[in-house]
Amino acid sequence: MSETLYSIPARFRRIENLHILLWLVKDISWAMLWRPLGIAMLVPTLTVAILITWQTRKMKSELFHNLAVVFWICANGYWMIIEFYGYDEPLRIYTTIPFGIGLFFILSYYLVILPRERKKLKLATAPLEVREEVAQKR
């Protein structure tokens, strides 16, 4: 059985690693109630997530997962800000909008796009059977 090898360019990988660092600093700031740093870290974290999404736009799997991450960070950032300012109880429900959009991208990929891609790949790689009579004539 042959498996498809998945690789990502090193420059993309470095940006993804930077993104993890930014996201962790943002979330640590949130957990420690460091309001200015947490809010400031939201901008680079979201910017890098959008950059990663743009860089991977030609790979459907990566695109849809990264779109979900962008909306996850939006929901997460919104939640952090309203919690910092004491409005989390009445306004937290609105995080379901960007979380839901992210979930929509994931479900769209796994329920619609991936099955189509697999079907297309299966059709493209269908085995060709040659009947013996035809093979013997050659």
C-alpha positions in Angstrom: 0.0 0.0 0.0 1.4 3.4 -0.9 0.7 6.4 1.2 0.7 9.9 -0.2 3.5 12.0 1.3 2.4 15.3 2.7 5.0 18.0 3.0 4.8 21.7 3.7 7.5 24.3 2.7 9.9 25.2 5.5 9.0 28.9 5.4 5.3 28.0 6.0 6.3 25.7 8.9 8.3 28.5 10.5 5.3 30.9 10.3 3.1 28.2 11.8 5.6 27.8 14.7 5.6 31.6 15.2 1.8 31.4 15.2 1.8 28.9 18.0 4.1 31.2 20.1 1.9 34.2 19.5 -1.3 32.3 20.4 0.3 30.9 23.6 1.4 34.4 24.7 -2.1 35.7 24.0 -3.8 32.9 26.0 -1.3 33.1 28.9 -2.0 36.9 29.0 -5.7 36.1 29.2 -5.2 33.5 31.9 -3.0 35.9 33.9 -5.4 38.8 33.4 -2.7 40.8 31.6 -5.2 42.9 29.7 -3.0 45.2 27.6 -0.7 42.3 26.5 -3.6 40.0 25.8 -5.4 42.5 23.6 -2.1 43.5 21.9 -1.3 39.9 21.1 -4.6 39.4 19.5 -3.6 41.5 16.5 -0.4 39.5 15.5 -2.0 36.2 16.3 -5.0 36.9 14.0 -2.7 38.4 11.4 -0.4 35.4 11.2 -3.5 33.1 11.1 -4.8 35.0 8.1 -1.3 34.9 6.5 -1.1 31.1 6.9 -4.6 30.8 5.5 -3.6 32.8 2.5 -0.4 30.9 1.9 -2.2 27.5 2.0 -5.2 28.6 -0.1 -4.4 26.3 -3.0 -4.6 23.2 -0.7 -8.2 22.7 0.1 -7.6 20.7 3.3 -5.3 23.3 4.7 -7.5 26.2 3.5 -10.6 25.0 5.2 -8.8 24.0 8.4 -7.0 27.4 8.5 -10.2 29.3 7.9 -11.7 27.4 10.9 -8.6 28.5 13.0 -9.1 32.2 11.9 -12.7 32.1 13.1 -11.7 30.3 16.3 -9.1 33.0 17.1 -11.8 35.6 16.4 -14.2 34.0 18.8 -11.4 33.4 21.3 -10.2 37.0 21.1 -13.8 38.4 21.4 -14.3 36.2 24.5 -11.1 37.4 26.0 -11.9 41.0 25.5 -15.4 40.8 26.9 -14.1 38.8 29.9 -11.4 41.4 30.5 -14.1 44.1 30.7 -16.6 42.1 32.8 -19.2 41.6 30.0 -18.6 37.9 29.5 -21.9 36.7 31.0 -24.3 38.6 28.8 -22.2 38.7 25.7 -20.4 35.3 25.6 -23.2 33.8 23.7 -22.1 35.7 20.6 -18.8 33.7 20.5 -21.0 31.0 18.9 -21.2 33.0 15.7 -17.4 32.8 14.8 -17.1 29.4 16.4 -20.1 28.2 14.3 -18.5 29.7 11.1 -15.3 27.8 11.9 -17.3 24.6 12.5 -19.1 25.2 9.2 -15.8 25.2 7.3 -14.7 22.0 9.0 -18.0 20.2 8.3 -18.0 21.5 4.7 -14.6 20.0 4.2 -15.3 16.6 5.7 -18.9 16.2 4.6 -18.7 17.7 1.1 -15.2 18.5 -0.3 -13.2 15.5 1.0 -15.8 12.9 -0.3 -15.8 14.6 -3.7 -12.0 14.6 -3.9 -11.9 10.9 -2.9 -14.5 10.1 -5.5 -12.6 12.0 -8.2 -9.4 10.3 -7.2 -11.1 6.9 -7.2 -12.4 7.5 -10.7 -9.0 8.8 -11.9 -7.2 5.7 -10.6 -9.7 3.0 -11.6 -7.9 -0.1 -12.7 -8.0 -1.0 -16.3 -8.8 -4.6 -17.2 -7.6 -6.0 -20.5 -9.4 -9.0 -21.7 -7.2 -12.0 -22.7 -8.4 -12.1 -26.3 -7.3 -8.5 -26.8 -4.0 -9.0 -25.1 -3.2 -12.1 -27.2 -3.8 -10.3 -30.5 -1.0 -7.9 -29.8 
